[in-house]
């Protein structure tokens, strides 16, 4: 590629223009889909909500592919490693000076150029290894990122009412005044009385609602004197299709759970996404920006920022990558960096004899998880290709393990270890290790909580049309909030694709005692009675499980859930405990789903 340096109108400039046009097309489609979330919510189009989430995931890769193809057709890229790409990058930076999404556009540039350039050019001279354009103080043209509210003639109740009305939902509220009063009372109870208003009192609310599943969330914070009070208010439909405020969340940690990677991504209409992320960080300072971008549906930007955080962490730490603790899997090789709260997963070259699948099937299962409603029970993953990590940070045992079990995923290039394909997840304590420790130490309360959570996780996944497949304890983890989450996906299936059966009676005693299967078994057949065999060897665990979840061991629950799914029913899932809901009294029989 021959380029005249420093001149607009050159091939370098035309390539830069093609790149920004590709990104702009992507973000236009992205915003259109997010903007449609309001209409889908008001219409109660819950199937449309799930369809839009699946379609939106494809947008980015489709636009990257289109842009790569355009560059190859319109320009001479027979020498793709030509240093002229430095000029392309500089001209591209000029196009971002007044852009509303510069950080996303930089990531798009990287996505396209990594498909064209050789890996030895993957550094800051040719790509955006570091961001070039600041995202501070970017102003939206159509409306500010957040609205500010001040003293109201009707006091705090009047402000709450105005906040809700300003979202412009056309569907009527069942009883907005009752909801406003419930919010007012909840704030007073949380703060032990409504504080005296200071001269700087204001309430800031993000301009777009956050749509997910069957709910819309109002996100904001109150500022009064030196104090800031974050809040989130879910808006739902009642049985007559009218709107109502379900609760108000006033603890930052509970709001953070709304943005957990084990839940579906939000749809939010944002002209300036960095403004939304900055606001969210002000109420959730412990939440990494990478996770916030991901939860806003900007997964590629989340991956970019995650990898920058990882490289930064490696520069400021000295511990080594090690094989992750726990029972090794038959499909995935898992390792971790103890000082970094994530695990890294490679697909093995050869699976255990009981696993009848291939690499493509495993990758398909992991993609399925990104497209479904994870209801707080499936760990989201970041998928990477050609990850370069410092070779000296891998223990000899781990390097040997990778070379033995996944050699096709490994390349050693000087001082770097290149992993060709990798999944990364938030680290959790494996449930089997947690249960072993609880039994060993006599932690009865911990045992009961974990086993109830395990059963609840299976129920909620089933209601969301997900059958985990391999339900061994080791395939579940427990989060820092005590929530049980599934994270091993090679046998995951849609509930509606599975055939749940009862084991038929044996024709005679000898057949029953033979240990041989006396009935035909199809590839999608599942016999819930068999779950007890591999789950409930411990008498203590068996007793607790049967107390709360005995129905999971017979086909009835599974078949009834399938029938509801096939009838088009979409279950309600609440990322907060029932006892916080205005319309539901406290129920001590339910565990807090945090």
N, C-alpha and C positions, 0 to 999 in steps of 0.2 A: 504494500500500500504506500504510494508516493504522495506526500503531502507538502504543500507550500506552507511554511511555518508562519503563524501570526496573521493570516489574512482571512477575513470573513468571506464566505462564498466559496472557499476551497472545499475539497472533499472532506477534510476533517470537520469543517463546520456543518456540512450536509449530514454527515454521520451523527454529529451531536444533535442536530435537529430531529433526525429520525428517531433517536433514542428518547428524547423528551416527548415527542409525539406519541411514541409507544406507551410511555408511562402515563401521559395525560389521558389517553384512551382508557387505560386500565382504571385510573382513579375515578373517571367519569362514570364508568359502569359500576364500580364499587359503591359510589355515592348514590346512584340511582336505586340500587338494591337496598341500601340502608334506608333511603328516604321512603321506600315502599313499606318498610316495617310498620310505620304508623297506621297505614291503611289496613294491613293484614291484622294488626292488633285490634283495631276498631271493628273489623268485620268478623273477628273470631275465626280467622282462617288458619287454624293450627297446623293443618297438613301443609298449607302454603308456606308457613313459617319454616318448617323442617326442609321443605324443598328449596327455599331460598338460601338456607344455610349451606346445603350441599352444593348448590350451583356457585355460590360465591367463592368457595374454596378453589374452584377450577380457574377463576378469572385470571389470577396472577400468572400461572404457568402458561396459559393460553396466550396472553399478551407478550410474555417473554419469547415464546416460540414464534409468534408472528413477527416480532421485531428482529430476531435473529435471521429469519428467512428473508425479510425485506433487505437487511444489510447485505446478505450474501447475493441477492439478486441484483441490487442496484449499484454495488460498489465492488471494486477489485480487492478481495480479501485473500488472494492467493498467498500473500505473505502476512499472515495474521499477527506475527510477532514483531512487526515493524515498529520501531520506537515512535512513529507518528501517532500512536495511540495516546501518548502523553499529551499531544496537542488536542486530541479529541476530548480528553478529560478536562483540560483547561478551558476549552470553549464551552463544554457542558456546564462547568461551574458558573460561567458567565450567564447561562440561561436560567440558573437557579437563584440569582440574587434577589429577585422579587417573587419567588415561587412560594405558594402556601404550604407545600408538602416537600420541602427540599430533602429532608432525611429519607423519605420514602423514595424519592427520585434517585438519590445516590445509590440506594440499595438496588433499585431496578437496573441502573447502569452496571453494577457488579454482576447481577444475575445474567445479563446479556453477554457481557465481555468474558465471563468465565467459560462460556460455551464457545468462545472464539479464540481466546489467548491460551498459550501454553502456561502450565502452572508456575513456571519460573518467573512469570510476570505478575504473579499475584502479590504485589506489594504496592505501597502507597503512591509510587510514581505513576502507575497505570490504573489503579482502582482506588476506591474509597475505603481503604483499611481504617483510616480515621475520618471522621466527618469533616467536611470542608466548609459547610454553611451552618451558621448558628440558627437554632430554632427558637431563640429567646425573642419575646415581644413581637411575634408575627401576629398581625391583626387580620381577622376575617373580613371579607368585603360584604357578605350578605347579612351577617349578624355577629355580635360578640360571642366568644366561647361560653360566657356565663352572664346571667342577669343578676343585678343587685337590687335588693329590696331594703327599704328603710322603715322608719316608724309609720304605723298605719292608724287611722282614726279609731279602728276597732281593735287596736292592740295586736298581739301575736296571732290571735285567731284570724284577724283580717289579712295578715301577711300570709299565713298558711293557705287560706282560701285563694288569694290572688296568685300564689305560686302555682297551685294546681290548675287554675283557670287559664293561666298564660300558656299552657301546653296546647290549648286549642283542640282538645278532643271533642269531636262532634257527638259521640255517643254519650248519653246522659248518665249522671251519677245516680245511684239508688238513693243516697241521702248524704250529700256532701257536708251539710252542716253537722250531722252526727259524726262523720269521719274527722272533720276539722276539730271538733271537741275532743274526740278520742286521741288525736295527735297532741293536742294541747295538754290533756291530762297525763299522757305518757311522758312528755317532756318534763312536766312538773314533778312527776314521780322520780324520773331518772336523776334530775338535778336537785331533788329535795326542795322544790319550789322554783318558780321562774325567777331568775336573777334580775336585779334592778338594771334597767337599761342604761348603758354608758353612752357617752356622746358619739362614739365611733360605731355604735351598733349597726350592723347590716347582716343580711342573709344573702349569700351568693349561691346561685343554682345553675348548674350546667344547662345550656340552652336546649340541647336535645335530650329526650328521654332515652334510656337504655333499654332496648327491647330484647327479650329472650324468652323462648318457649311461649307461655301463655300470659306473661306479665310485662309490664313497663315499669321502669324504676326511675324515680326522681332522685338525683344525686346532688348534694350541696353541703354547705357548712354555714354556721352562724358565727359571727365575730362580735364579741362584746368585751370591751376593755382589752386585757391581755389574753383572754381565753378564746379558743376556737373550738366549735362543737360540730363534728361531722354528722351527717345523717343521710339515710336512704329511705325512701318511701315507695314500696311496691304498690302498683295499681293493677287490679285484677277485674275479671268479669264475674258477676254473680250468676245464679242459675237462670235468671231472666235476661242475661246479656247486658245488664247495666254495670257501670263501673263502680268501684269502691276502693278506698285505701285500706290495705290489709293490715299494715302495721307501720311503725317507724323504727328503724334501726339506728341506735345512738352510740354504739360502741364501735370504735375504729376496727377492732379485730373482727367483729361480725360483718362489717362492711367489706373487709378484706376477703372474707369467705365468699362473698358474692363474686369476687374476681378470681376464685380458685381455678387452676388449670384443670381440675377434675370436673368442670362444668362447661356447658356449651358457650360458644363465643357470643358476645353481644352484637346487636346491630345498632349503630349510632350514626346519625348524619353529622359528619364533621368536615368542615372546610379546612380547619387547621388542627390536625390530630395531635400535634405536639402541645397545643394549648390544653386539650383535654387531658393528656398524660400529665402535664405539669400540675393541673388542678387536682387530679386524682392522687398524685404523689404528695400533695400538701395535706391530704386527709389520711393517706396510707403510706407514710414515709418508709416503712419497712418492705414495701412491695417493689421488686425490681421493675425498672422501666420496661425491660424485655417482656415480662409477664403482662404488663398493662397493655402494651401494643398488641400482644398476642390475643388477649381477651377482647380487644376492640376489633378483632377480625383481621388484623394486620400481622399475620403470622410470619411473613418473610422478614419484616422489620424486627419482630421479636427475636428471630433467629440471629439476625445481624448483631443486635445489641447484646444478646446472650453470649455470642462468641467473643465480642469485644470484652465483655466482663470476664470471661474465662481467661483470655490471654492476659488481661490486666492482673487477674488473681495469680496466675502462674508466675508473673514477674515479681510478685510480692509474697510468695510463699516458698517453702522448701520441701514439703512432703511429697510423696510419690504416689502415682496411680497404683492401686492394688486390686486383686480379685475381690469382688464384693462379698461380704459375709452372707451366709445362708446356704441352702441346698442348691447346688448347681442345676441349671435347667437343661432340658434335653435339646432345646432349639436355640437358645440365646446364651452367649457368653457375656457376663456382666462384670464390669469393674467400676471403681469409684476413686475419687480423690478425697481422702478423709476431711480435708479442710474446706471442701466445696460441696454444697448440699444437693448433689445430683448423682445419678448413676448413668453409666454409658453402656449401651447394649449393642452387641454385634450378632448377626445371624451366623450360626455355625455352618461350616461346609457340609457336615454330615450330621443328621439328627439321630436321636435315639430310635431303636427299632420299633417302638410303639407309635412313632409319629409318622403318619402316612401323608406327607405333604412336601412341597418344595419351597425354595426361596421366594418365588413369585407369590405363592399363596400367603406366606407370612407377611410380606410387604402389603398385600391386599388387605389383610386383617388389620394391620396398623392404620392403613388409610381409612378403613371403615370406622374406626374409633374417632377419627377427626370429624367425620360427617354426621355422627349421631348425637342425640342428646345424652351427654355423659352423666347427668343428674347427680353430680358430685360423687360418683362411684367408679369412674374410670380415669386413670391417670393419663393426661395428655402427654404427647411425645413431641420432641423436636427432631426432625430428620435431617441429617447432614450427609454430604458426599465429599470425599477427598479432604478429610480433616487432617491438618498438619499439626502435630504436637511434638514437644521436645522429647527426643528419644531417651535422654538421661533421667527423665522424670517417671519412667516406667520401671518397676522392679523387675529383676531378671525372671522371677517366677511368672509374672504377668506376661512379659514378652514371649516367654516360652509357651505359655498357655495359648496365646493368640496364634503363634506360629503352628501349634499343634492342632487346634480346633477350628481356626478360621483363617488359614493361610491366604485364601483368595482375597480377603479383605485387608491384607496388610502389605505395605511397601515401605522399605527403609531407604531413605534418601539422605545420605550424609548424617547430619545430626538431627534429622527429623524422622518421625515415624508417621507415615501416612495411612490413615484408615479410610478405605474407599467408601464404606457405607456404615452409618452409625445412627442409633436412636439415643436420645437423652431424655431422662425423666427426673422429676423431683424425687429425692431419696426419702424413703419411708422405712420404718422398722418392719421387717417381714413378720407377718402375723404368727407364723409357727414359732418364731423365736420369742415373740411377746408372750404367747400362751405357755411355752415351756418355762419361761422365767416366772410368770404369774403362778403356775402350779408349784414350781420349786420353792417359791418364797411364801406360798400360802395367801397370795393376794386374791381373795375370793371376789372382791368387788371388781377388780380389774378383769378377772375371768368372765364374770357375768356381763360386764359392759362390752367386752370385745366380742363375745359369742353372739350377743344380741345384735351388735353392729354388723357382724358378719352376715347373719341371717337377713337383716334389714337391707344390706347391700345387695344380696341376691334377689330379694323381692323387688327392690326398686329397679334393678337392671332388667328383670323380667318384664316389669310394667312398662319399661322404656323400649321393649322389643329386643333385648339383648340377653342371650344365654351364654354364660361364661365358658361353658365347655369343661375345662379342667378346674374344678372347684377346690383343689387341695389348699390347705391353709397357707402353704408357701407362696402361692400365687396372689395373695392379698397382702397389703401393707396397712399399717396403722399410722395416721398422721399425728402431728404434734397436738392437734385438737381432739384426738381420740376417735377419729372417724376412720372406718375401714374402707379401703379403696382397692379395686382390682387392677392388676398391672401386667398380666401375662396373657397375650392376645392370640397366640397361634391357633387356639381351638375355639375362638369366639364365633358365635353364629347368631343370626336373627332368630328370635323366638318363633316367628311364623314359618321358619324353614325347618323346624325341629318337630319330631314325632314323639310325644311323651306317652309311654305305655306302662301298663301294669304287667308284672311278670306272671304269665299264665301258670295255673297249677300243674305240677308234674303228673304224668300219667300214672306213676306208681312210686312207691317208697324207694326202690332201688335206683330209679332214675334220679330222684331228688338228691340222694346221698352220693351219687357218682361224681359230682363236681363238674360234670359236662353240661353244656347248655342244651336244653331239650326243645328250644323254640327258635324259630327263625328271627334273625336280627338284621334290619336294614341299615344302610349307612348313616341315616339321620335319626335312628331310634335311640331314645334315652329312657332308662328305667330308674326313676327317682328312688325306688326302694334300695338301689345299690349304693346310694350316696353314703348311707350309714357305715358301710363296710370299710371305706377308706377315710372317713371323717371322724368317726366316733369310737376309736379304739380306747380312749381314756374314759373310764367310768365317770369321772367328775365332769368332763366336757360333755359327755353323752347326756348326763342328767340335765345340765343347763340348756343344751340345745333342744332336747325334747320338751322342756318346759315352755320354750318360747317359739320354736320353729318346727314342731313335729309335722305340720302340714306340708313342709317342703319335701318330705320323704314319701309322698304319694302323688300320683298323677293329677289329682283333683285341682290343686292350686295352679299347676302349670297349664292344664287344659282350659280352665276358666279364664286365666290371663290371656291365653292365645285367643279365645273367643272374643274378648273385649278388644284386643288389638285388631283382629280381622273385621270387627264391626266399625272400625275407625275411631275408637275411643282414644283420646289423648289424656294421660293421667296428669294430675297436678303434683308438682314437686316443689317443696318450699326450702330454700337455702337458709332457713332460720327455724327455730323450734316452734311447735304448735302453740306453746304457752304465750308467745309474744303476739299472736294474732288477735286483733281486736274482737273478732267474731267468735273466738274459740276460748273457752276457759282453760286454765292450766290442766294438763293431763299428765299425772305423775307416772303413768304406765309407759310413756314414750320417752325415748332417749333424745337428748339434744343432738340434732344432726350436724352440729358444727364439725 
